Amino acid sequence: MREAGFVGLFRMIVEQQVSVASAASVWARLEAGLGGITPENLLAHDHDSLRGMGLSRQKATYGQGMARAQIEGTIDLEHLSTLDDAEAIEALTALKGVGLWTAEAYLLLCEGRTDVFPGGDVALQEAIKWADGAEVRPDTRGAYVRAEIWRPYRGVACHLLWAWYTGVKKGEIVLEAAP
């Protein structure tokens, strides 16, 4: 489980589309430069200052938008767990910069929900392809359809598929050739 609330969601935004090492470096600079990751601390810095800590202008904009929404009560990330999955996804995706994949991944990884499945995740799609012995990996819609058989534990299946994918990519697991 990762940290939930504002910190968890903001960290997911920071980590998007960069390497693990790069994301860790930016996060460490943000923690040091902000004196702690809070909505108030993020809003106390202008974009140039945040860019100096490693954030892109777009991620700074998204982060500050999330911070404003949290402070103004547009969203209550600390109590998001009181909403059902669909309501929580709707609340999260209303935030600029938070798409469906981010919302689903947040609910799965930060809140530990057991029936959320980020079907747009390419690693999950690839693992489904391997599991099914298919020649092509499913698209997002196909991944969601395929995951229905795991309901109400699609999140559990997601963790297993990610672990398998990671093991294959690290060379710890060897895929058998199709007959």
Number of C-alpha atoms within 10 A of each C-alpha: 8 15 13 21 18 19 18 18 23 23 20 19 19 23 17 12 9 10 10 10 10 14 20 15 13 19 20 15 17 21 14 12 17 19 11 14 18 15 20 15 15 23 18 13 15 12 19 13 14 22 17 13 19 20 22 15 13 13 20 24 17 19 26 22 18 26 23 17 16 18 13 10 10 14 19 16 20 11 11 19 17 9 12 10 19 11 13 20 22 14 18 25 17 15 17 12 17 21 14 17 16 21 23 26 21 26 26 24 19 18 17 17 20 19 20 26 27 24 24 19 17 15 18 26 25 20 22 22 16 19 12 12 14 12 9 12 19 21 15 16 11 14 22 17 12 15 22 13 11 14 14 13 16 21 24 19 20 25 16 14 20 18 15 21 20 15 14 14 11 10 10 10 12 11 12 8 6 8 4
